[in-house]
Amino acid sequence: MPVDLGKPLSWKNATGDADTMLQNLQANILKGHVREHLHILLVQFGKGPAGAAEARTFLAGLVPLMKSAKEHLQEVEGFKRNGSSGVPDTPYVGVGLTKAGYDRLGLSDRAPSDEAFERGMRDDGTRSMLKDPDIAQWEAGYREEIHAVVLVGDAEPRPAGAGLKKVEELLTGSLRVLGKEVGRGMRNANGDGIEHFGYVDGRSQPLFLTEDVEDERRGTDGVSVWDPAEALARILVADPAAPDPATDFGSYFVLRKLEQNVRAFRKAEEELADALKLDNDDRERAGAMLVGRFKDGTPLTLQATPGAHSPVMNDFTYASDGAADKCPFQAHIRKTNPRGSGGFESPEEERRHLMARRGQTYGERADGPGGDLPEGGVGLLFMAFNSDLVDQFEFTQRNWANSTGFPDSGSEPAPGLDPVIGQGSRPPATWPRVWGQEEGQEVTSPAQTVTMKGGEYFFMPSLAFLRSL
Ligand code: HEM
């Protein structure tokens, strides 16, 4: 039986091709792998036949350090059953290749063929379309031609460091490390993962495994209003360079280093609260309007105050907030997942743009989130898996976040840019002064506080491909 890409997969019941697929797929794609401590290496291969041979040896040498999706899922299951003793001390090691990387390997004709992947993120056309900064303003590691990315992640610093060392030992000869990133998870008092502006992040995800959907149904606020189940076709791509594309799959991987100016974001929250004359406890609603959730993750469309965080809710749409007088149209999470209310496509078509986010925060802070308010040096290593880069990541950034006219609000002024990740000029927008009352007030838009410092598109190939090198 061929792998059925048209629906989510039950990994526990997978047999035949689906089971082989799980054994040949890298971990962290279908389900996020723990990566509180994360190392990222940007690698360049040497030129000519010698460079290609060294690159092949390097990639094949990574395989013994890597685990398959199936091994990872079994590990997580063991952890659930036996507690921490059930977790083998092995980090996640993942590898992705760029189009230029396939070219250097001498595999141009077997490289994946997504249009955005072929262009790359450094391409002038890509940058102007996404309104990304000039490459001269990117960090050094991203300015040159990258051929591979290696990710090493673990819950603890020691195994992550040991895994990194093993990878670095393989980087010999003409292989060059162009750049290194260190990601470090941050959590709030409730134990939920947060980003540098202080908000719970990583909560809303498309789920590709029926077991994960079931966990969501039983262990959270449920799945009756917003169904997170997604078809495998939204994340898996047959690996064209693998021995058997019927069982060997990979996924396109987006990496973007997004620097966060925490001080400026805090100022934007205060200025919005002042402009709308929000009082006392209601002032934190200003930040929630920028993000679409309060800091503790409570969705703003559901309630006017925080507190719905045990667990953080995700079973909602904007159906009862059509005028956006609870959660503004332009709030980050409403822009990046309008949950059927975007107005330009059917709810089913709209879902096609969602992607699996696997980001991690970077940068040290003196006294924790909200304390020292850094203006730079901290941010998000945005990472996401896609089966179609043009229709998922690029569509979201370009047609939604950067587009003033999305969603289709039917009113003036248009919603405006996504205040968190929107790039481009920022006209004034309307914000609800009183939660749930149609009393919007036009306010000068908050300044841009997230700056793209570099990035690239990769394909995370099947283990079967890596073994075949
Ligand atoms: C959700 C922050 C970049 C797409 C969220 C949430 C936060 C957040 C706090 C709410 C938690 C959740 O629902 O999981 C940030 C910050 C960013 C950033 C601070 C940059 C520094 C991006 C980028 C994209 C993106 C570049 C895509 C182009 C999404 C999506 C969701 C989300 C799709 C889930 C929305 C939903 O399903 O309701 N982000 N984000 N984010 N973000 Fe971002």
Residues whose N, C-alpha, C, O or C-beta is under 5 A from the ligand:
A	BS01	HEM	E195 Y199 V200 D201 G202 R203 S204 L258 I333 T336 N337 L380 F382 F393 T396 Q397 I421 V450
